[in-house]
Amino acid sequence: MDESSSQSSPVVAELDRLVGYLAGVRARAAATFAAETFFFAHVADLVSRRDAERAARAGAGAVVDATQLGMREVYAEIAAALHLSELQVARRVSDATVLVSRFAETLYRVSDGVLSPQHAQVIADTGTVIDDPDLRAEYERHALTIADELTPAQLKDALTALVSRLDPDGTRERIRDAVTRRKVTVRPLEPGLSRVTADVPTVHGVGIVNRLRDMATELAAQNQADADTAAVHEDAGDAGPAEAAPAVGSDADADESDAVVDERTQGQVMADIFCDLLLTAAPAGHGTTDQHQAALAAIRPTVHVTIPAGTLTTTAASSLAGGTFTGTAECAGSAIGVAEVPGYGPVDDTTARHLAATADVWIRVFTHPTSGVPVTVDRYRPTTRQRLHLEARDQHCRFPGCRRPATHCDLDHTTPAATGGPTSLQNLACLCPRHHTLKHHTDWHVRQHPGGILTWTSPTRRVHTTRPPGTIHFHPEHPPGTEREPAPEPEPAPF
């Protein structure tokens, strides 16, 4: 299409207007982000002033900074009002403080709609490690020069290299410090799938992936050889009597022709080998004595799975070698649902039955048939019944927005025991240590209602309600095994 036809095209003209509208919306969104950033930067000042108020109220000599109660109180207020987690608020305050105090020119560009918030965040995140103000100013000048030409991802790579050139000594020190923060975490990704993230030294990380890929490639070569062998035997079986293969060794050849061809993708094979190595291999490079190494090799994985009773009784379970399983059978009449790992989401029924077949410990949770709230908990080797009940009921910390697992929480008296609150299930709830402290030592208050429902009141008198996760149930209109009425015939279209 030449230039004249392009100019006369209605589609191109509309596209031109659309791009202009999008650019205008993006500019206004950037200005809003800049304004919000200034407000979040002000939160740090509010925290300091709130600490001062608390110190004055507590009297001379009171220690308030060590517990960070002022910060917790303020962050909790903002998080509950904006439906964010306190960690998100803390990150937003930290990012805003860095932009306002260290990269003011970058933030001004955002406020003018010239630079996107994503580009500004990359500039701040990458350059904040430079302590020298002059070097940091030079870094910002270069960053703003090239930011207009690159996407945020491209800008990140370019600025990382820029920091290394401007501050080589600091870069080497930061690399040494980064290696000390290596760790492994897991988080739910979607039903039936979780993501294991390993923060490891770069060389080790690249080596791990390359080794998994080489193993997958070797398996693919073996699978191709097996497939070729099977094809040869299939062709020999289809041939006429004069072309048929000799009978000698036919039994062995038949076994080869029955070989199962692996149809997994390379990514699936890499993931499966990754799991096999971590779940079954002993860490030979660790442990100072043979006894220590034997103890490490004896450790098996532990998984907590909640399984509806109906899932267990549908088919006989098969055994699964290795590992430790803590099972939770929900016995609520005709249970409807799927097995799940609390906090991580559903797992398939076959895996759940495999795990149940080798369970070392069973916890039975009898739930109310309507609300789903646990009413009775028992165990073959019982611990504290109340803790088991509350962990099954609450699943995580009961402060608004907190997802800390109940197994890592304190059992808090809603009405303090010191003021006569009973140690009963109606007066206990799971709170993580952070929110346990917040509840007892700040102006946050909580009341517990029947069914484990908590009503929180913030320092500004806003009210937030949290319910036990088990109270949120979806009941199908037609349970399995019942006949469904035929759908009515659709009415004719009105045209």
BAZADO-63481 format. One record per residue (C-alpha): x, y, z. Coordinates in nm, 3 decimals. Example, Ala and Ser with C-alpha at 12.3 -4.5 7.8 and 13.67 -1.06 7.14 Angstrom:
2
pt east=1.230	north=-0.450	up=0.780
pt east=1.367	north=-0.106	up=0.714
***
This chain:
495
pt east=0.000	north=0.000	up=0.000
pt east=0.149	north=0.334	up=-0.105
pt east=0.142	north=0.650	up=0.104
pt east=-0.163	north=0.802	up=-0.068
pt east=-0.379	north=0.492	up=-0.023
pt east=-0.262	north=0.466	up=0.335
pt east=-0.372	north=0.821	up=0.405
pt east=-0.716	north=0.758	up=0.255
pt east=-0.777	north=0.429	up=0.440
pt east=-1.056	north=0.454	up=0.703
pt east=-0.889	north=0.177	up=0.907
pt east=-0.555	north=0.358	up=0.916
pt east=-0.729	north=0.682	up=1.010
pt east=-0.914	north=0.510	up=1.295
pt east=-0.591	north=0.339	up=1.403
pt east=-0.423	north=0.679	up=1.416
pt east=-0.697	north=0.815	up=1.642
pt east=-0.684	north=0.501	up=1.860
pt east=-0.309	north=0.531	up=1.909
pt east=-0.356	north=0.895	up=2.006
pt east=-0.627	north=0.804	up=2.258
pt east=-0.411	north=0.529	up=2.408
pt east=-0.115	north=0.765	up=2.437
pt east=-0.334	north=1.018	up=2.615
pt east=-0.474	north=0.758	up=2.856
pt east=-0.125	north=0.633	up=2.930
pt east=-0.005	north=0.986	up=2.999
pt east=-0.293	north=1.046	up=3.242
pt east=-0.228	north=0.711	up=3.412
pt east=0.139	north=0.807	up=3.451
pt east=0.042	north=1.136	up=3.611
pt east=-0.189	north=0.949	up=3.850
pt east=0.092	north=0.710	up=3.939
pt east=0.320	north=1.005	up=4.015
pt east=0.060	north=1.164	up=4.241
pt east=0.003	north=0.833	up=4.422
pt east=0.380	north=0.798	up=4.462
pt east=0.402	north=1.132	up=4.641
pt east=0.122	north=1.025	up=4.877
pt east=0.288	north=0.691	up=4.954
pt east=0.618	north=0.868	up=5.021
pt east=0.433	north=1.072	up=5.283
pt east=0.340	north=0.752	up=5.468
pt east=0.694	north=0.721	up=5.607
pt east=0.649	north=1.057	up=5.777
pt east=0.314	north=0.944	up=5.920
pt east=0.483	north=0.637	up=6.067
pt east=0.741	north=0.853	up=6.246
pt east=0.474	north=1.084	up=6.382
pt east=0.258	north=0.790	up=6.492
pt east=0.556	north=0.645	up=6.680
pt east=0.600	north=0.979	up=6.853
pt east=0.232	north=0.981	up=6.953
pt east=0.259	north=0.631	up=7.090
pt east=0.574	north=0.723	up=7.286
pt east=0.403	north=1.027	up=7.437
pt east=0.101	north=0.820	up=7.530
pt east=0.312	north=0.541	up=7.680
pt east=0.515	north=0.782	up=7.893
pt east=0.880	north=0.868	up=7.932
pt east=1.128	north=0.588	up=7.875
pt east=0.891	north=0.372	up=7.667
pt east=1.050	north=0.180	up=7.381
pt east=0.838	north=0.190	up=7.066
pt east=1.083	north=0.175	up=6.776
pt east=1.202	north=-0.180	up=6.840
pt east=0.857	north=-0.333	up=6.786
pt east=0.767	north=-0.113	up=6.486
pt east=0.411	north=-0.098	up=6.614
pt east=0.352	north=0.245	up=6.464
pt east=0.453	north=0.122	up=6.120
pt east=0.242	north=-0.194	up=6.156
pt east=-0.059	north=0.007	up=6.262
pt east=-0.036	north=0.253	up=5.973
pt east=0.042	north=-0.011	up=5.709
pt east=-0.246	north=-0.228	up=5.831
pt east=-0.487	north=0.067	up=5.803
pt east=-0.383	north=0.143	up=5.443
pt east=-0.377	north=-0.223	up=5.341
pt east=-0.725	north=-0.294	up=5.473
pt east=-0.871	north=0.019	up=5.311
pt east=-0.712	north=-0.046	up=4.968
pt east=-0.758	north=-0.426	up=4.978
pt east=-0.383	north=-0.483	up=4.959
pt east=-0.151	north=-0.690	up=5.173
pt east=0.073	north=-0.508	up=5.420
pt east=0.371	north=-0.636	up=5.224
pt east=0.236	north=-0.463	up=4.913
pt east=0.190	north=-0.140	up=5.107
pt east=0.541	north=-0.164	up=5.249
pt east=0.683	north=-0.221	up=4.901
pt east=0.486	north=0.072	up=4.761
pt east=0.607	north=0.302	up=5.040
pt east=0.966	north=0.188	up=4.987
pt east=0.948	north=0.237	up=4.610
pt east=0.787	north=0.579	up=4.651
pt east=1.051	north=0.692	up=4.900
pt east=1.330	north=0.592	up=4.662
pt east=1.173	north=0.771	up=4.364
pt east=1.099	north=1.091	up=4.556
pt east=1.430	north=1.114	up=4.739
pt east=1.677	north=0.969	up=4.487
pt east=1.524	north=0.995	up=4.139
pt east=1.316	north=1.313	up=4.148
pt east=1.385	north=1.400	up=3.783
pt east=1.260	north=1.057	up=3.676
pt east=0.940	north=1.105	up=3.876
pt east=0.887	north=1.450	up=3.722
pt east=0.908	north=1.292	up=3.375
pt east=0.638	north=1.044	up=3.484
pt east=0.420	north=1.323	up=3.621
pt east=0.446	north=1.503	up=3.285
pt east=0.333	north=1.186	up=3.106
pt east=0.663	north=1.158	up=2.918
pt east=0.786	north=0.843	up=3.094
pt east=0.583	north=0.535	up=3.191
pt east=0.566	north=0.418	up=3.555
pt east=0.720	north=0.086	up=3.447
pt east=1.026	north=0.259	up=3.301
pt east=1.058	north=0.477	up=3.612
pt east=1.043	north=0.176	up=3.841
pt east=1.315	north=0.000	up=3.643
pt east=1.537	north=0.309	up=3.664
pt east=1.485	north=0.333	up=4.041
pt east=1.520	north=-0.039	up=4.116
pt east=1.839	north=-0.075	up=3.915
pt east=2.008	north=0.248	up=4.018
pt east=1.922	north=0.267	up=4.388
pt east=2.217	north=0.041	up=4.469
pt east=2.456	north=0.326	up=4.379
pt east=2.539	north=0.505	up=4.703
pt east=2.750	north=0.788	up=4.562
pt east=2.514	north=1.082	up=4.480
pt east=2.727	north=1.206	up=4.192
pt east=2.748	north=0.861	up=4.030
pt east=2.375	north=0.815	up=4.083
pt east=2.300	north=1.149	up=3.916
pt east=2.517	north=1.052	up=3.618
pt east=2.338	north=0.716	up=3.603
pt east=1.997	north=0.888	up=3.598
pt east=2.102	north=1.121	up=3.315
pt east=2.209	north=0.826	up=3.098
pt east=1.900	north=0.625	up=3.194
pt east=1.657	north=0.901	up=3.094
pt east=1.840	north=0.945	up=2.764
pt east=1.788	north=0.585	up=2.653
pt east=1.455	north=0.510	up=2.827
pt east=1.245	north=0.649	up=2.537
pt east=1.393	north=0.397	up=2.294
pt east=1.358	north=0.074	up=2.496
pt east=1.092	north=-0.144	up=2.654
pt east=1.114	north=-0.187	up=3.034
pt east=1.274	north=-0.532	up=2.992
pt east=1.532	north=-0.399	up=2.745
pt east=1.595	north=-0.101	up=2.970
pt east=1.660	north=-0.332	up=3.266
pt east=1.939	north=-0.512	up=3.079
pt east=2.093	north=-0.188	up=2.956
pt east=2.087	north=-0.023	up=3.300
pt east=2.235	north=-0.329	up=3.472
pt east=2.533	north=-0.303	up=3.239
pt east=2.548	north=0.074	up=3.300
pt east=2.564	north=0.026	up=3.679
pt east=2.845	north=-0.227	up=3.636
pt east=3.049	north=0.023	up=3.433
pt east=2.985	north=0.319	up=3.663
pt east=3.033	north=0.129	up=3.990
pt east=3.245	north=-0.188	up=3.932
pt east=3.362	north=-0.221	up=4.293
pt east=3.010	north=-0.189	up=4.427
pt east=2.885	north=-0.443	up=4.172
pt east=3.136	north=-0.704	up=4.288
pt east=3.034	north=-0.649	up=4.651
pt east=2.665	north=-0.676	up=4.565
pt east=2.723	north=-1.005	up=4.385
pt east=2.890	north=-1.150	up=4.695
pt east=2.602	north=-1.028	up=4.909
pt east=2.337	north=-1.161	up=4.667
pt east=2.475	north=-1.515	up=4.688
pt east=2.414	north=-1.516	up=5.063
pt east=2.040	north=-1.470	up=4.998
pt east=1.997	north=-1.797	up=4.808
pt east=1.675	north=-1.982	up=4.892
pt east=1.397	north=-2.205	up=4.759
pt east=1.025	north=-2.119	up=4.769
pt east=0.700	north=-2.267	up=4.638
pt east=0.374	north=-2.095	up=4.547
pt east=0.049	north=-2.207	up=4.380
pt east=0.028	north=-2.127	up=4.010
pt east=-0.306	north=-2.273	up=3.900
pt east=-0.523	north=-2.569	up=4.010
pt east=-0.298	north=-2.876	up=4.017
pt east=0.025	north=-2.687	up=3.948
pt east=0.271	north=-2.502	up=4.172
pt east=0.595	north=-2.321	up=4.098
pt east=0.918	north=-2.402	up=4.281
pt east=1.156	north=-2.107	up=4.264
pt east=1.521	north=-2.150	up=4.350
pt east=1.735	north=-1.840	up=4.398
pt east=2.084	north=-1.981	up=4.346
pt east=2.423	north=-1.855	up=4.224
pt east=2.402	north=-1.778	up=3.852
pt east=2.656	north=-2.041	up=3.745
pt east=2.473	north=-2.311	up=3.941
pt east=2.136	north=-2.206	up=3.802
pt east=2.255	north=-2.218	up=3.441
pt east=2.425	north=-2.551	up=3.509
pt east=2.107	north=-2.701	up=3.660
pt east=1.893	north=-2.608	up=3.362
pt east=2.156	north=-2.723	up=3.111
pt east=2.191	north=-3.060	up=3.285
pt east=1.813	north=-3.111	up=3.290
pt east=1.796	north=-3.018	up=2.921
pt east=2.081	north=-3.258	up=2.834
pt east=1.906	north=-3.539	up=3.023
pt east=1.579	north=-3.466	up=2.841
pt east=1.764	north=-3.463	up=2.507
pt east=1.924	north=-3.801	up=2.585
pt east=1.585	north=-3.948	up=2.677
pt east=1.437	north=-3.809	up=2.356
pt east=1.713	north=-3.984	up=2.156
pt east=1.642	north=-4.312	up=2.337
pt east=1.269	north=-4.273	up=2.276
pt east=1.328	north=-4.211	up=1.906
pt east=1.542	north=-4.525	up=1.885
pt east=1.266	north=-4.725	up=2.057
pt east=1.007	north=-4.582	up=1.817
pt east=1.224	north=-4.671	up=1.516
pt east=1.266	north=-5.027	up=1.648
pt east=0.892	north=-5.061	up=1.699
pt east=0.828	north=-4.936	up=1.345
pt east=1.071	north=-5.194	up=1.200
pt east=0.894	north=-5.478	up=1.383
pt east=0.555	north=-5.347	up=1.274
pt east=0.670	north=-5.342	up=0.910
pt east=0.805	north=-5.696	up=0.947
pt east=0.472	north=-5.813	up=1.084
pt east=0.287	north=-5.660	up=0.787
pt east=0.514	north=-5.826	up=0.529
pt east=0.411	north=-6.140	up=0.334
pt east=0.544	north=-6.491	up=0.412
pt east=0.842	north=-6.454	up=0.180
pt east=0.946	north=-6.126	up=0.346
pt east=0.868	north=-6.219	up=0.707
pt east=1.149	north=-6.198	up=0.960
pt east=1.297	north=-6.530	up=1.083
pt east=1.141	north=-6.688	up=1.389
pt east=1.473	north=-6.710	up=1.573
pt east=1.467	north=-6.477	up=1.871
pt east=1.105	north=-6.388	up=1.801
pt east=1.018	north=-6.375	up=2.173
pt east=1.287	north=-6.117	up=2.243
pt east=1.192	north=-5.926	up=1.930
pt east=0.830	north=-5.924	up=2.042
pt east=0.933	north=-5.776	up=2.377
pt east=1.122	north=-5.500	up=2.194
pt east=0.824	north=-5.427	up=1.970
pt east=0.603	north=-5.387	up=2.279
pt east=0.825	north=-5.108	up=2.418
pt east=0.630	north=-4.806	up=2.544
pt east=0.724	north=-4.486	up=2.362
pt east=0.765	north=-4.182	up=2.587
pt east=0.539	north=-3.907	up=2.452
pt east=0.632	north=-3.634	up=2.702
pt east=0.761	north=-3.300	up=2.577
pt east=1.112	north=-3.181	up=2.661
pt east=0.974	north=-2.938	up=2.920
pt east=0.770	north=-3.213	up=3.087
pt east=1.069	north=-3.446	up=3.099
pt east=1.288	north=-3.173	up=3.253
pt east=1.024	north=-3.105	up=3.520
pt east=0.983	north=-3.477	up=3.600
pt east=1.358	north=-3.535	up=3.631
pt east=1.385	north=-3.224	up=3.849
pt east=1.123	north=-3.370	up=4.087
pt east=1.279	north=-3.719	up=4.086
pt east=1.625	north=-3.586	up=4.169
pt east=1.502	north=-3.370	up=4.455
pt east=1.258	north=-3.623	up=4.604
pt east=1.477	north=-3.935	up=4.588
pt east=1.847	north=-3.844	up=4.566
pt east=2.063	north=-3.810	up=4.879
pt east=2.260	north=-3.483	up=4.919
pt east=2.603	north=-3.645	up=4.896
pt east=2.790	north=-3.316	up=4.924
pt east=2.647	north=-3.232	up=5.267
pt east=2.695	north=-3.371	up=5.616
pt east=3.028	north=-3.392	up=5.797
pt east=3.010	north=-3.761	up=5.892
pt east=2.861	north=-4.081	up=5.753
pt east=2.594	north=-4.063	up=6.023
pt east=2.501	north=-3.711	up=5.922
pt east=2.478	north=-3.809	up=5.555
pt east=2.265	north=-4.113	up=5.642
pt east=2.029	north=-3.894	up=5.844
pt east=1.992	north=-3.651	up=5.553
pt east=1.928	north=-3.937	up=5.310
pt east=1.657	north=-4.076	up=5.541
pt east=1.449	north=-3.757	up=5.528
pt east=1.139	north=-3.792	up=5.312
pt east=0.898	north=-3.525	up=5.190
pt east=0.589	north=-3.440	up=5.396
pt east=0.266	north=-3.329	up=5.229
pt east=-0.064	north=-3.229	up=5.392
pt east=-0.361	north=-3.307	up=5.167
pt east=-0.732	north=-3.255	up=5.235
pt east=-0.934	north=-3.531	up=5.069
pt east=-1.316	north=-3.553	up=5.057
pt east=-1.431	north=-3.888	up=5.196
pt east=-1.599	north=-3.974	up=4.867
pt east=-1.269	north=-3.947	up=4.682
pt east=-1.112	north=-4.214	up=4.904
pt east=-1.392	north=-4.465	up=4.860
pt east=-1.438	north=-4.448	up=4.483
pt east=-1.149	north=-4.682	up=4.400
pt east=-0.886	north=-4.876	up=4.588
pt east=-0.571	north=-4.675	up=4.652
pt east=-0.236	north=-4.784	up=4.514
pt east=0.090	north=-4.753	up=4.707
pt east=0.348	north=-4.482	up=4.652
pt east=0.705	north=-4.538	up=4.762
pt east=0.880	north=-4.285	up=4.983
pt east=0.761	north=-3.973	up=5.157
pt east=0.538	north=-3.893	up=5.449
pt east=0.175	north=-3.795	up=5.414
pt east=-0.055	north=-3.628	up=5.663
pt east=-0.408	north=-3.691	up=5.539
pt east=-0.722	north=-3.498	up=5.625
pt east=-1.048	north=-3.673	up=5.542
pt east=-1.346	north=-3.439	up=5.531
pt east=-1.645	north=-3.644	up=5.645
pt east=-1.953	north=-3.433	up=5.580
pt east=-2.203	north=-3.681	up=5.444
pt east=-2.186	north=-3.702	up=5.066
pt east=-1.882	north=-3.481	up=5.025
pt east=-1.852	north=-3.309	up=4.689
pt east=-1.523	north=-3.164	up=4.579
pt east=-1.162	north=-3.246	up=4.502
pt east=-0.851	north=-3.314	up=4.706
pt east=-0.631	north=-3.014	up=4.779
pt east=-0.307	north=-2.913	up=4.945
pt east=-0.416	north=-2.635	up=5.185
pt east=-0.276	north=-2.304	up=5.070
pt east=-0.164	north=-2.441	up=4.731
pt east=-0.483	north=-2.559	up=4.562
pt east=-0.636	north=-2.877	up=4.416
pt east=-0.454	north=-3.197	up=4.319
pt east=-0.587	north=-3.479	up=4.102
pt east=-0.778	north=-3.764	up=4.267
pt east=-0.532	north=-4.031	up=4.154
pt east=-0.243	north=-3.859	up=4.330
pt east=-0.456	north=-3.812	up=4.642
pt east=-0.540	north=-4.181	up=4.659
pt east=-0.175	north=-4.275	up=4.607
pt east=-0.076	north=-4.052	up=4.897
pt east=-0.357	north=-4.183	up=5.117
pt east=-0.242	north=-4.542	up=5.066
pt east=0.085	north=-4.477	up=5.251
pt east=-0.026	north=-4.217	up=5.505
pt east=0.166	north=-4.240	up=5.831
pt east=-0.079	north=-4.012	up=6.011
pt east=-0.450	north=-3.948	up=5.953
pt east=-0.641	north=-3.648	up=6.081
pt east=-1.018	north=-3.671	up=6.048
pt east=-1.206	north=-3.342	up=6.017
pt east=-1.584	north=-3.370	up=6.047
pt east=-1.742	north=-3.062	up=5.892
pt east=-2.088	north=-2.914	up=5.920
pt east=-2.294	north=-3.040	up=5.621
pt east=-2.422	north=-2.690	up=5.535
pt east=-2.156	north=-2.436	up=5.634
pt east=-1.853	north=-2.661	up=5.593
pt east=-1.700	north=-2.532	up=5.919
pt east=-1.509	north=-2.809	up=6.105
pt east=-1.701	north=-2.927	up=6.413
pt east=-1.485	north=-3.219	up=6.533
pt east=-1.121	north=-3.312	up=6.484
pt east=-0.943	north=-3.627	up=6.594
pt east=-0.617	north=-3.800	up=6.522
pt east=-0.465	north=-4.144	up=6.575
pt east=-0.181	north=-3.993	up=6.774
pt east=-0.359	north=-3.685	up=6.913
pt east=-0.192	north=-3.354	up=6.982
pt east=-0.383	north=-3.053	up=7.113
pt east=-0.737	north=-3.091	up=6.976
pt east=-0.803	north=-2.723	up=6.977
pt east=-0.496	north=-2.647	up=6.763
pt east=-0.593	north=-2.915	up=6.512
pt east=-0.946	north=-2.781	up=6.498
pt east=-0.840	north=-2.419	up=6.450
pt east=-0.574	north=-2.501	up=6.192
pt east=-0.836	north=-2.695	up=5.997
pt east=-1.092	north=-2.415	up=6.035
pt east=-0.877	north=-2.109	up=5.971
pt east=-0.609	north=-2.248	up=5.732
pt east=-0.420	north=-1.917	up=5.754
pt east=-0.385	north=-1.605	up=5.969
pt east=-0.726	north=-1.443	up=6.017
pt east=-0.615	north=-1.080	up=5.980
pt east=-0.761	north=-0.920	up=5.663
pt east=-0.546	north=-1.011	up=5.363
pt east=-0.284	north=-1.221	up=5.549
pt east=-0.200	north=-1.562	up=5.398
pt east=0.048	north=-1.694	up=5.659
pt east=-0.036	north=-2.068	up=5.699
pt east=-0.219	north=-2.158	up=6.020
pt east=0.054	north=-2.408	up=6.106
pt east=0.291	north=-2.109	up=6.147
pt east=0.045	north=-1.903	up=6.352
pt east=-0.024	north=-1.844	up=6.721
pt east=-0.354	north=-1.939	up=6.882
pt east=-0.486	north=-1.603	up=6.996
pt east=-0.757	north=-1.541	up=7.259
pt east=-0.996	north=-1.297	up=7.089
pt east=-1.099	north=-1.176	up=7.434
pt east=-0.768	north=-1.188	up=7.626
pt east=-0.742	north=-1.455	up=7.893
pt east=-0.611	north=-1.191	up=8.130
pt east=-0.950	north=-1.020	up=8.116
pt east=-1.151	north=-1.339	up=8.158
pt east=-1.161	north=-1.468	up=7.800
pt east=-1.214	north=-1.848	up=7.796
pt east=-0.977	north=-2.091	up=7.628
pt east=-1.245	north=-2.224	up=7.396
pt east=-1.290	north=-2.268	up=7.025
pt east=-1.536	north=-1.977	up=7.027
pt east=-1.266	north=-1.746	up=7.163
pt east=-0.959	north=-1.864	up=6.969
pt east=-0.829	north=-1.783	up=6.622
pt east=-0.506	north=-1.828	up=6.429
pt east=-0.299	north=-1.511	up=6.406
pt east=0.056	north=-1.487	up=6.276
pt east=0.306	north=-1.339	up=6.525
pt east=0.301	north=-1.006	up=6.338
pt east=-0.076	north=-0.958	up=6.359
pt east=-0.094	north=-1.116	up=6.704
pt east=0.128	north=-0.832	up=6.824
pt east=-0.067	north=-0.575	up=6.621
pt east=-0.393	north=-0.686	up=6.779
pt east=-0.267	north=-0.666	up=7.138
pt east=-0.048	north=-0.355	up=7.123
pt east=-0.215	north=-0.113	up=6.881
pt east=-0.557	north=0.041	up=6.835
pt east=-0.680	north=-0.247	up=6.619
pt east=-0.964	north=-0.444	up=6.783
pt east=-1.138	north=-0.770	up=6.698
pt east=-1.458	north=-0.950	up=6.792
pt east=-1.541	north=-1.315	up=6.722
pt east=-1.889	north=-1.426	up=6.618
pt east=-2.042	north=-1.775	up=6.583
pt east=-1.883	north=-1.985	up=6.311
pt east=-1.540	north=-1.832	up=6.362
pt east=-1.630	north=-1.504	up=6.187
pt east=-1.404	north=-1.218	up=6.296
pt east=-1.488	north=-0.847	up=6.281
pt east=-1.185	north=-0.620	up=6.286
pt east=-1.202	north=-0.249	up=6.365
pt east=-0.910	north=-0.033	up=6.254
pt east=-0.773	north=0.275	up=6.434
pt east=-0.981	north=0.494	up=6.201
pt east=-1.294	north=0.292	up=6.293
pt east=-1.323	north=0.113	up=5.959
pt east=-1.469	north=-0.237	up=5.994
pt east=-1.334	north=-0.544	up=5.810
pt east=-1.486	north=-0.894	up=5.829
pt east=-1.296	north=-1.219	up=5.773
pt east=-1.454	north=-1.563	up=5.751
pt east=-1.294	north=-1.908	up=5.782
pt east=-1.210	north=-2.030	up=5.429
pt east=-1.414	north=-2.346	up=5.490
pt east=-1.737	north=-2.143	up=5.514
pt east=-1.719	north=-2.050	up=5.146
pt east=-1.871	north=-2.347	up=4.962
pt east=-2.020	north=-2.386	up=4.617
pt east=-2.297	north=-2.647	up=4.599
pt east=-2.394	north=-2.777	up=4.254
pt east=-2.761	north=-2.750	up=4.173
pt east=-2.764	north=-3.117	up=4.071
pt east=-2.524	north=-3.336	up=4.278
pt east=-2.357	north=-3.631	up=4.102
pt east=-2.591	north=-3.926	up=4.060
pt east=-2.910	north=-3.719	up=4.029
pt east=-3.097	north=-3.666	up=3.707
pt east=-3.093	north=-3.319	up=3.562
pt east=-3.412	north=-3.179	up=3.415
pt east=-3.385	north=-3.117	up=3.042
pt east=-3.313	north=-2.760	up=2.947
pt east=-3.611	north=-2.571	up=2.798
pt east=-3.620	north=-2.524	up=2.424
pt east=-3.466	north=-2.187	up=2.331
pt east=-3.706	north=-1.923	up=2.215
pt east=-3.677	north=-1.814	up=1.852
pt east=-3.457	north=-1.513	up=1.782
pt east=-3.653	north=-1.185	up=1.760
pt east=-3.532	north=-1.111	up=1.411
***
